[in-house]
Amino acid sequence: MAESDGATRLWGGRFAGGPAEALARLSVSVQFDWRLAPYDLLASRAHARVLAGAGLLDPDELGQILAALDDLDSACAAGQFRPVIEDEDVHTALERGLLERLGALGGKLRAGRSRNDQVATDLRLYLRDHARGLAVAMVELADALTEQAARNVDTPAPGLTHVQHAQPVTFGHWLLAHVHPLLRDLDRLRDWDARAAISPLGSGALAGSSLPLDPAAVAKELGFTAPAANSMDAVADRDFVAEFLFVTALIGVHLSRLGEEVVLWTSTEFGWVELDDAFATGSSIMPQKKNADIAELARGKSGRLVGGLVAVLTMLKGLPLTYDRDMQEDKEPAFDAIETLGLLLPALAGMISTMTVRVDRLTEAAPVGFSLATEVADWLVRRGVPFREAHEITGQLVALCSVRGCELEDLTDDDLKTVSGHLDPSVREVLSVQSALASRTTPGSTGPGPVADQLALVQHRLDSWREWAVEKVVPR
């Protein structure tokens, strides 16, 4: 039956007329799902070969269809073929392009598949492909942090808890503490990819197909590990989107924490780091300002990444099997997450790689705020004093210093004896930042030796990630 409005809709045979304008405007998704076009064409090539294998296309028809798909792919890439306002979605637009090239023969490709399994396949292909791009950018940021850490393996810094001076650490250790979350994020991406590597194509609308198709062959050609085991689950499942958005949201949280620290480090009050002019901004009214806008945007954009995850989880909650049009809302948050991180990660990498660490300011700040108090308590423990008592004695020393407005190393021998008979002048051996850092020799601690070992381990892990990040799972 001919379409009454001249559109190429993939449905309509039982309808006397076209949809109302309000429905059409609400339903249209091609403005954002057009980016799936290359992946839809990949799946169409695989589907055409399966139809030929089932005897539903002869060799000449297969050749014509594959040639038309290649031509359409090139036209899409060059911008010569674009969706029009009448196209409901990417699938409709591409079928229009195929019909323009092949006429009625183009309609044979629709046999044995539905937009339900098409879009589930396309989105998996798209996300698996772009996950590698995110991994590349994450490795670049981790490299920038690691390179700065390598230059600051023994740079003292005041470690903080509750944003209060706590114990001395090395700044290299601190920088590497931001690398490890990125490594875990990369682990999560790879774990996600293994679960997402299932092909829905061949599931049809929900029940599979009565045609003699070969879902395993399609899965292999498209870089999946296996076809879906249940056709209903295959078209209803959006776990792979929700999980992807969880990973990107957590990446956003980690970038936000890094951003917050850079904001603090570059403040006048801290002054530990200075940003390169190319990665900072100024004020339209205050000429002296140098703002860490990239770090602030890292904090701000984490909100939209978390919001995308919440939106998809909320959309999925309570949906009956199998496909529901609600699922149209799965794509924009995923696309937005990729675009957001695609902008943010390179900017952060550039900011970190070019920033100047003020070693003098860090070294000066490291002992301030009684950060060596724990060294005194540990010194007492090594003398056989129970830690509970050692903690009390050291607290009394700090209280005395607070009253006098001095640091621990400024106390006299008589002051030490007055506080506790356990204290003697030899305690001064631990009242230096250098001795505190040198004493941290256990694996994973902040001493220069363990940090150097940690640095080598991190660099090795990043080298292994470089290989995975550039791996092409989607055939071209």
N, C-alpha and C positions, 0 to 999 in steps of 0.2 A: 504494500500500500504506500503510495507516495505521501511524503510529509506535506501537510497543508501549508506550512510556513516556509518551506524550502530548506529547512535545517537538516543537518546530518545526524540527528539524534539517534542514539543506539536503542531507543525504545519508542513506542508510540503506535504500534499496530492496532491495538484495541481502543485507541483514543480517537474520538471524532475530530478533535482539534488540538492545537498546541497549548502549552501551559500559559497561565496568566502571567503577566509581566512581573508581578510581585513574587510569584513562585520562581520564575526564571532567575530573577535577580538574587533571590535567596540561595538558590541551588547552585549557581555557577561557582566553580572552584578553579577554572583554568587560569585565573589571574595569579594564583600562587602555585598550583600543581604543574604548571608548564615546565618547571625545572626537572620534572621526572621524565620528560620526553626522551632523552637518550637511553634511559633505562627501559622505558616501555618499548622502544624500538629494538633493543637487545633481546628482550623477552619475546617480541614478535618474531624475530628471526628464528629463535629456538623453537617457538611454537610452530612456525611454518615447516621446519624440518621434521618435527614430530608428526604433523598432519601428513606430510609426504610419506613418512615411514609407515603410517597407518593406511596408506593407499587412498587418502582423501584429496591429495594433490598429485598430479602427474609431474614428471621431471621438468617439463617445459613450464608448467604453472609455477612450480617451486622456483625455478630460475627467474621468472618474471617478477614474482613477489619479492624475492630477495634483492633483486636489482632495484625494484621500486623502493623498498625499505632503505637501501643504501643511499639512493638518490634523495629520499625524504630526510634522512639523517643529515646529509650534507647541506641540504637546503635549510634545515632547522639551525644547524651550527653557524651557517653564514647569515642567518636572519632573513633569508629569502622566503621562508615559510613561517608564518606566525599564526597563532590562534586569532579567531575573530570573535566578535561579541556574541554571535549565535552559538559558538562552541560551548558546551556545558562544562567539559573538563578536558584534560590532556588526551584521554582516550578517544573522545569524540573528535577532537581536532586532528589527531593523527589518522583516524579512519577517513576523515574527509580528504586529507592529503593523499592517502593511498587510493581512494576511489577516483580522485582527480587524475591519478597516473595510470590506473588499471581498469577503471570502470567496474563492471560487475565482478570481475575476478577478485578485486580487492575485498569484496564482501565474504569471500570464502575463509579468510583468515580468522573470522570471528567464531568459527565452529569450535566447540569444545572448551571455550573459556568465557569468563564473565568479567565485568569490571571489578567484581569482588575479589577474585584471585589475582587479577592484573594489578590492582593498586597495592595489594598486600605484597606482591612480588616486587613491584617497582620501588616501593618505599624501603623495603629491606635492602635492595641493591644500592639505592641512593645512600642510605645511612651507613652501610658497611664501607662504601667507597669513601665517604666524607669522614668517617671515623679515622681513617689513615691520615687524612689531611690535618685533622686536629692533633693526632699523635705527633706528626712532624713539628707542628708549632709548639707543642708542649715540650718536646725534646729540646728545641731551640731555647726556650725559657729556662729549662733545667740546666742547659749548657751555660747560659749566662750566669746563673746563680753559682754553678760549680766553678766557673773560671774566677769569679770574685772570691769565692771561698778559698781557692788555691792561693790567691794573693794575700789571704788573711788567716792562714792556718794558725799563726801564733799571735795574732792581734788581740790584745785583751779588750774585753767589753763588760759592762755591768749587766749580767743576766737579770731578768725581771720576772717577778710573779706579782699579780695584781697591779701591774705597771709601777711597782716599787722595786728599788734595788734589792737584789736577793743574794746572789753569789757571782763571783767573776766567771766568765766564760770566754772562749775565743770567738771572735766574730765569724771566723770560718765555720765553726760549729753551728752558729746561729743561722747563717745563710744555708747551710746544708739541711737544717731543720725544715726549710721550705722546699727542698728538693724531694724529700722522702714522700710527702703527700702527693706530689706530681707522679712519682713512680708508682704509688698505689693507684692513682687514677688511671695510669697507663695499663696497669694490671687489670683494672676493672673493664677498661675498653676491650682488651683482648678476651677477657672472659665473656663479656657481652657478645662479642663478635661470634664466638663459638656457638652460643645459643641462638643467635640471629641467622645462622647459616643454614636455614631450613627453607626449602622452596614451597610456596603455596600453589604455584602454577599447576593446573590440572585438577584443582579442587572445584572449579566451576563456581556457580553461585553459592553452593554449600554442599552439594551431594556428589561431587565428582562428575564423571561423564560416562555416558554409554558408548562413546566412541573409543576405539582401541588406541588410546594415547599412551605415552611413555613418560610419566612424571619424573622417573629417575634419570632419563636421558636429558630432559630439560634442566633438572637440578645440576647435573654435572656440567653441562654447557655454560650455565650461568654462574659457576663457581660456588654453588652450594654444596654442602656435604651430603644432603639427603632430601628426598621429598617429604612433605608433611605426612604424618601417620594418620591424621584424622581430618577429613575435608571440612567438617564443620568448625573445628578448632582453627584450621588454617586461615579461614576467612574472618573469623571472629577475634583472633588473637591480635592484641596490640601490646602485649607484654614487652615486645622488643622496642617499641617506641617509649613506653613508660620507663623501662630500665635505662635506655639511652639517655633520656632526660634526667633520670636520677644521677647518672654519671656526670653529665654536663653541669647539673646543679651543684654537685659536690666539687667539681672543678672550680665553679664560680665561687663557692664558699672559700676554697683554698686560695684563690687569687685575691679575694676580698681581704683575707687575713694578711697576706703579703702586702697588699695595697695599704692597709691600715698601718702596718709597721713602717713602710716607707714614708707615709705622711708624718709619723712621729719622728723618724730619724732625720728628716729634712727640716723639721721645725726649728725655730730660733732657740727654743728651750733645750733641744737635744743637740742639733748641729753635728750629728755624726756622719751625715752623708750629704753630698751636694750633687744635684742632678745636672746633667749636661743641658745646655741651652736648647738643644734640638728636641729634648724630651720633657720640657717644662713650658709653662705659659706665664704670661704676665697679667697685670691688672689694667683695666681701661681708665682708672682714676689714680692709682697709687704706683708711681714709677718704680718703686723699689721692689715690688713683689715678684717672687718667683714661685709659682704654684705647682704642686705635684698633681696635676690634673689627671694624668694617666692612672696614678694610684687611686685617686678618688673615684674615677669612673670604674675601676675594678671593683670597688666597694659597691657602687651604685648598680652596676649591671648584674651583680649577683642576684639582685631582687627579681629581675625579669627571668633569669634562668630558673630560680626556685619557683616562680609563678607559672612558668610553662609546665613544669612537672605537676604542680597542683592542679592546673587546668585539665591535663590529660587524665590524671587519676580520677578527678571528679567526673569527667565525661564518661569514663569507663564504668564507674561504680553503678551497679544495678542494671547494666544493659543485658537484655535477653539475647540468647544465641539465635541467629548467627550474626549476619551483617545488619547494622542499623546506620541510618544516615548521620547519626551523631558522630560517627567515626570520621567524617569529613574534617572534624576539628582536631584530628591527630597530627596533621601535617604542619600547620603554621608554627606551633611551638617548637617542633623539631627543626624546621628550617631556620627559625629565629635563633635557636641555640647555636646552630652551626655558624650563622652569620655573626652573632655576637662574639663568640670565642675566636672566630676568624679575624675579627678586628682587634680584639683585646690582647690576645697572646703575643702577636708580633710587637705591639706597642710596649707591652711589659718587658719583653726580651730586650728591646732596644734601650729602654730606660735603665734596666739593671746592668746591662753590659757596659754602658757608658757612664754610669754614676761614679763619682769619686768618693772613696771612703776616707773620712778624716781620722786617720790613725791616732793623731795627737789628742783629739777630743775624746775618742773612745778610751785611750789609755788613761787619760786624766780622770775620766768618770768611773773607771772600773772599781776603785776601792771606796768610792764615796757611798755614804749611807750605811756604814758598818757592814759592808758586803763580806768582810772576812770573819764575821762572828762565828759562822759554822766551822771555820778552820780551828778556832779556839776550842769549841766544843769537841771536835774530833780529836784534837791534841790531848784534851783531858781524858777522853775515852781510851786513847792509847796508853795513858798513864794508869789505867785501871779504874777510873771514876765512872760510875754508872751514867749512862747518857742523860737520864732524867735530872741527875744532880748537875752534870756538866752543862745542860741547857740552862738551869737556873743560875749557875755561876756566870755564864757568859751573858745572860740577860742582865745581871746586875752590873757587869762591866759596861754594857751598852747604856744602861740607865745613868751610870756615873758620867760617861762621855757626853750624854745628852745634856746633863745639867751643866757641864763645864764647856760645852760647845767645842769639843775636840774629837779626834778620831781614836780608834783603839791603840794605834801605834804611838800615840802621844802620851799615854799613861806612863807614870813612873813605876819603878820597881816597888816602891812603898805602896803605890795605889793598888798594884796587883796583889800584894800580900794582904792589904786591908780587905779586899773583896773575898779572897779565899787563900787558905794555906796551900792549896793544891797548885796555885799559880806561882811561877818563878820566872826569872828573866829569859829562860830558854824558850818560853812561849813565843818570843819575838821571831823565832825561826819561821813561824807560819803566818806572820803578819805582813805578808807581801803578796801581791797579785801573782807574781811570777812563781812563787813557791806553791800557791794554791792551784795554779794551772798545771804545774809540773807534777803535782801529786795525783792528778786525775789520769791514771794509766790503764784503767779497766776498759774493755771494749765498749764502744758506744759513748764514752764520757768525753768531756770537753777539752782534755789535755792535748797539746800539739801532736803527740804521737798517735793516739787513737783517732784524732781528726784526720791526720795524714792517711791512716789506714782506711777510714771511712771514705775519704775522697777517692782513693783508688777503687774501692768497691762501687761507689756511685758512678764513676766514669765507665767502669766495665759494664754496669747494667744499662747505662745510656747507650753504649755502643750496640748492645744487643737490641735495644728498642729501635735504633735507626733502621735496622734491617726490616723489622715488622712494619714500621711506619710507611715505608716506601713500597711495600708489597702490594701488587695489584690483584685484588680478589675478583674484581669485575672484569670479565674479558672485554677486549676492545677489537 
